[in-house]
Amino acid sequence: MPTDLDATFAALADPTRRAILARLAAGEATVTELAAPFAMSQPAVSKHLRVLERAGLVSRGRDAQRRPCRLEAAPLREATAWLAAYRDHWAERYQRLDALLDELRSTEDGQGIPGTADGRANP
């Protein structure tokens, strides 16, 4: 059984669905409004919306004859929290790499080779 994160990332894998979410971030919209910028039919957009709904990223309401779609941000917050641990891990790794590169540059800039008395390599 897929986890919520699996469904979220699977839904986000498609550029059309990401574009739909970006549009919904600006406010609710109908399927007709969401389909307008795409070269695809409304039924095709509806299929994308069903994937987004199953992932919990979109909900549909009812306003008389109108069925507006709206963004549900909770799954995105969960995905962001999951990614944050990896972002922190790689940020720390890059900081260590930067420190090593700075140390190597200072060695090349005439400060000598660490571990020798006069800063020159022994023959």
N, C-alpha and C positions, 0 to 999 in steps of 0.2 A: 504494500500500500504506500503510495507516495506521500511524503510529508508536505506540510504547508509550504516549506521553502522550495521543494521540488516543483510544486504547482506554480509558485510565484516566478521562479527562474524560467520555467518552461514558457509561461505566458510572456515574460519579458524578452524571450529569445527572438521574437518576431518584430521586425521594425514597424509594421503596420500597427501592431498592438501597442508598441511604445508611443507611436504618434497619437493613437487614440487616447492613451493615458495623459499625454502632454496636453491635448486639447481639453480633456476633462479637468485638468488641474486649473484651467481658467474658469471653470463653471460647468454646470450640467448641460447636457445636450441630447437631442433626440438622435435616433439612428440615421434619419435623413440628414441632419446637420453633420453628424460624424462621417457619413459616407461622401459628402460633397467634395472634399479635397482629393479623394482617391479615385483611381481609374478602375473601380470595381463596383459590383452591384450591391444593393442594400442587403440582400441575403448573405453575400460574402462578408460584409461588415458585421452582420448579425452573428455569423459563426465566430468571428474574432471576439465579439462581445461575450459570447457564451464561454469561451476559454477564459476570458478575463473575469467573468462572474464566478466560474468554478474555482478560480484561484483566490476569490474574495477581493479582487482589486476594483471591481465595478459592481454597483447595485442599480436596480431599476425601480423607479417609483411610478406613481400614477397620479396624473393631474388632469382630470376629466378625460378627454380623448388622447391626451399626450402621455407618453411613457418616457420621461427623461432618464438618462443614465447619469450616474454621478461616481466620482472617484472615491474609493475607500482606501485610505492611506495606511491602515494598520499593517497589512502584509508587507508594504514597502519599508515600514519602520523595522519590522522583524528582519528583513533581508539586509537592511543597512546595519543593524546591530551585529548580525552574523559576519558581514564583510569587515566591520570595524576591527575585529580581532586580527584579521589578516593584514589590514592596513597598518595597524600598530606594529605588528611583527616586522613587516617590510620596512617601515619607517626607521625602526631601531637598527635593522641590518644596514640600511643606507647610511645612517649616521656613523656606524662603525667603519664602513667602507670609506666615507669621507675623511674620517680621522686618519685612517691608514694612508690614504692618498696625500693628505696634508703632511704627514710624517715623511713620506717618500719624497715629496717635492722639497721639503726643507733640507733633506739630505743632499739632493741634487743641486741646491742653490749655494753650495760651498760651505755648508756647515759640517762637512766631513761625513765619514761613514761611521755609524754608531759602532762602538766596541773597539776602536783603535785609538791609540794615544794621540797621534798627530792628525787624525781625520782622513788619512790615506790608507788605501788597501795595502796589506803586507805582500811583498813579492813572493 
